[in-house]
C-alpha cells in the first residue's frame, strides 16, 4: 500500500496562494476498504501539504473539506466525470465505469499574512 500525488489532476492559483492536491491510494479493488483507511489517515493530508509546499504554496495549510475518497477508473478519471462519445452518461456496467482505485482531493492554502 502506498499513497501517491496525481500531479496532472492537481491545480494551484497562479500566485500559489491556494490549490487542490489529489492523492491516490495504489490499492486496487475489489477490496477497497484498505484504500479508504489509507486515504483517511493523516499521512494522506501530510503528503498533500508537503507536495503543495514543494510546488511553492508554503507553508501549506488545509483549506476546507477534503473531498473523497472517490472512485476513479483505469484511465484515472473520477467516475462522475466519465462520459460517452456524445457526452452522455454511461451505464454503471460499462467497462469505463468500473472503479480501479480511490483518490481524495485536499484543498490547501497559504496562511493570510
N, C-alpha and C positions, 0 to 999 in steps of 0.2 A: 504494500500500500504506500502510495506517495501522493503528495499534492504538487500541482504544477500551475504556474500562471499561464493563462491563454492570452499571449500578447496581442494577437490580431483582434481580439474582442475587447481589449482594454481601451479606454478613452480618457483623455485629460483636456482641460481647458487650455487655450494657447499659453496662458501665463503660468500654468501648472498649479493654480490655486486649489483646484479640486478635480476629481475624476472618479472613474469606476474601474476597479480591478477585478477581473474574472479569474477565479481559482477553480481548478478541476481536480477531482479525485480520479486516480487511474484504476479504481476498482470497476470491473465490468460485471454486467448482470449475468444471471438473473438475481443474484443475491446482493441487492443494493444497500442493505442495512449498514454494512461496513463503510460504504461511501458516505452515507448520511452521518454516521458517527464521526468520520474523519473531517467532513466539511463543517460540522457543527462544533468541532474542537477549537479552542482559542488559537491553536497553531495556524489555522487557515487564515484568521484575521491578521495574525502577526506576519505571515508570508505576504499578504496583500499590502500591509503597511510598509514592509521592507522594500517591496518592489516599487511602490509609489515613491518612496524616499530615494531609491536609486535613480528613478526617472527625473527627479528634481522637485517633487512635491514633498518637501521635508520641512519640519517633521510632519509625518502623515498621521492625522487623527481620523478616527471613524466618524463618518458624516451621515448619520441617519440609519435606516434599517437595512440590514443585509437581505438581499433577495435570494431566495432559494433555500435548500437545494432544489434545482430544477433539472429535468432530463434533457440530454442532447443526443442526437443520432450519430451515426458513424461519420457523418460529414462535419460534426462539431456544431451543428445548428440546434438551438433550443427548439423543442417540438412545436411550440406555439408560433414559430417563425417559418416552419416548413410549409411550402405551398406547391401546388401542382403547376404544370406548364402555363396555364392561363390564370394563375393567381388564386385558384380555388383551394379550399381546404381539402386535405386528403383524409381518407378514412383511417381509423386507428389501426386497421390491419395492413395498411400499405407498408412495404419494406422500409421506406424513408421515415416512417413514424415510429419506429421501434427504438426504445431507449438503449443507448450504448454505455453512457457514463452520466455522471451528475456534476453540476457546477453550482457555484454561488457567485453573486456579484456583490462586491464590497465597495460601498461609497467611501471615499477618503477626501480629506481637505487639509489645507494648511491652517494653523490657528490664525484668528484675527489679531492683527497687531495694531 
